[in-house]
Amino acid sequence: MKRKFGDRANWRRISRRRFTCRYVESERFTGYITLYTIYNLKEPLWKTYGTHTYRIADKGYSWLQYYPKDSHFIVTAMFDEREEIIQWYIDTCKIQGVTDQGVPWFDDLYLDVVVLRNGEVFLLDEDELDDALERNDITQTDYQLAVATAQQLMREINNKQFPYFLMSLEHRKHCFENGEFRRNL
């Protein structure tokens, strides 16, 4: 199981970036919200889902990430240089926490949900989850947690009850100035 950090400090592709983090308590959301803005990188990052290929990291791109308190998922809204949504990437996780330096992290449970801007939904990495169980990198309980979390996320998405789509669009458009958090989210 990999531990992933919100500041992506070890991401060698990126040579200049800005990372901002804030803990938020509100009626709509409680947890950490981070903004990772890319200023310079060695080469863009492209991903293919179905018949679509998208650039998800390049100069001027930003990733708005939500670490909902007491949840087993992390939501990353990926925006292009015009601050238009590219996709939402939802990681299932065993646990999440914060370093002594205030950087949120999570222990990835392999299974992911991607929602493209056109509304298409993809469940990813089922094979990685199965392999991790076979290698004993995760327990049967971890496996079941990942599957149950992904199923719940898919239900909420299909029933149009997943609040992070609109929330991330609003936050990216209205709550950030020059890559910094405004006072009120």
C-alpha positions in Angstrom: 0.0 0.0 0.0 1.4 3.4 -1.0 1.2 6.5 1.2 0.5 9.5 -1.0 1.1 13.1 0.1 -0.9 16.2 -1.0 2.2 18.3 -1.7 3.6 15.7 -4.2 7.1 16.7 -3.0 8.7 13.6 -4.7 7.0 14.2 -8.1 10.0 14.6 -10.3 8.0 15.6 -13.4 7.3 19.0 -11.7 10.1 21.5 -11.4 8.2 24.5 -10.1 4.9 24.4 -8.2 2.9 26.0 -5.4 1.1 24.0 -2.7 -1.5 25.5 -0.4 -3.4 23.7 2.3 -6.2 24.6 4.6 -8.4 22.9 7.2 -12.1 23.7 6.7 -15.1 23.2 8.9 -18.4 24.1 7.4 -21.9 22.7 6.8 -20.8 21.5 3.3 -17.4 20.1 4.1 -15.1 19.3 6.9 -11.5 18.3 6.3 -8.4 19.5 4.4 -8.5 21.2 1.1 -5.3 21.6 -0.9 -4.5 23.4 -4.1 -1.5 22.2 -6.1 -0.6 24.6 -9.0 2.0 23.6 -11.6 4.2 26.3 -13.0 6.9 24.3 -14.7 7.4 20.6 -15.6 9.6 18.3 -17.7 6.7 17.0 -19.8 2.9 17.1 -19.7 1.1 14.1 -18.2 -1.6 12.4 -20.5 -4.1 9.8 -19.4 -6.5 7.7 -21.6 -9.9 6.5 -20.4 -12.0 4.5 -22.9 -11.6 6.4 -26.2 -10.6 9.7 -24.6 -7.1 10.9 -24.0 -6.7 13.9 -21.7 -3.7 16.0 -20.6 -4.1 16.2 -16.8 -0.8 18.0 -15.8 0.9 20.8 -17.7 2.0 24.4 -17.1 -0.8 26.4 -15.5 -2.8 23.4 -14.4 -4.1 23.0 -10.9 -5.3 20.2 -8.8 -7.8 20.9 -6.0 -7.9 18.1 -3.5 -10.4 17.2 -0.8 -9.6 15.1 2.2 -13.0 14.7 3.9 -12.7 14.0 7.6 -13.4 10.4 8.6 -13.8 9.2 5.0 -12.2 6.5 3.0 -11.8 8.5 -0.2 -9.9 11.5 -1.5 -11.2 13.7 -4.3 -8.9 15.5 -6.8 -10.5 18.0 -9.2 -8.0 18.6 -12.1 -8.2 22.0 -13.9 -6.4 23.2 -17.0 -4.7 26.6 -17.5 -8.1 28.3 -18.1 -9.4 26.9 -14.8 -11.8 24.6 -16.6 -12.4 21.1 -15.2 -10.6 18.2 -16.9 -11.7 15.4 -14.6 -12.4 14.3 -11.0 -10.2 11.5 -9.7 -11.4 9.8 -6.6 -8.9 7.5 -4.7 -10.2 5.0 -2.2 -8.0 4.9 0.9 -7.6 3.0 4.1 -6.7 6.0 6.3 -5.7 9.6 6.0 -3.7 11.9 8.2 -1.5 15.0 8.3 2.3 15.2 8.6 4.0 17.3 11.4 4.5 19.9 8.6 0.7 20.1 8.0 0.7 18.1 4.7 -2.3 15.8 4.3 -1.6 12.2 3.2 -3.6 9.0 2.6 -2.9 5.3 2.3 -4.1 4.4 -1.2 -6.3 1.3 -1.6 -5.7 1.0 -5.3 -9.3 1.2 -6.5 -10.2 4.6 -8.1 -13.2 6.3 -9.8 -12.7 8.8 -12.5 -15.4 11.2 -13.8 -14.7 13.1 -17.0 -16.0 16.5 -17.6 -18.5 15.0 -20.1 -20.0 12.9 -17.3 -18.5 9.5 -18.2 -17.5 7.4 -15.2 -14.7 4.8 -15.0 -13.8 2.4 -12.2 -10.1 1.9 -12.4 -7.4 -0.5 -11.1 -9.6 -3.5 -10.0 -6.7 -5.6 -11.2 -4.2 -3.7 -9.0 -6.5 -4.3 -6.0 -6.8 -8.0 -6.7 -3.0 -8.2 -7.1 -2.4 -6.4 -3.9 -4.6 -8.9 -2.0 -2.9 -11.9 -3.7 0.6 -10.4 -2.6 -0.7 -9.8 0.9 0.0 -6.1 0.6 -3.5 -5.6 1.9 -5.9 -7.6 4.0 -9.3 -9.0 3.0 -10.8 -6.3 5.2 -8.9 -3.6 3.3 -10.0 -5.2 0.0 -13.7 -5.1 1.1 -13.3 -1.5 2.3 -12.0 -0.4 -1.1 -14.8 -2.2 -2.9 -17.6 -1.0 -0.6 -16.2 2.6 -0.8 -16.0 2.5 -4.6 -19.6 1.1 -4.8 -20.9 3.8 -2.6 -19.1 6.5 -4.6 -20.6 5.1 -7.8 -24.1 5.1 -6.3 -23.7 8.7 -5.2 -22.4 9.7 -8.6 -25.1 7.9 -10.5 -27.8 9.3 -8.2 -26.3 12.8 -8.7 -25.7 13.1 -4.9 -21.9 13.4 -5.0 -21.4 17.0 -3.7 -17.7 17.4 -4.8 -18.4 18.2 -8.5 -20.2 21.5 -7.9 -18.2 22.3 -4.8 -14.9 22.0 -6.6 -16.1 24.1 -9.5 -17.3 26.8 -7.0 -14.2 26.7 -4.9 -11.8 26.9 -7.9 -13.7 29.8 -9.4 -14.6 31.9 -6.4 -12.4 30.9 -3.4 -8.9 31.2 -4.7 -6.9 34.3 -5.7 -3.4 33.9 -7.2 -3.3 30.3 -6.0 -4.0 31.3 -2.4 -7.1 30.5 -0.4 -9.5 33.3 0.3 -10.6 33.7 3.9 -14.1 32.2 3.5 -14.7 28.9 1.7 
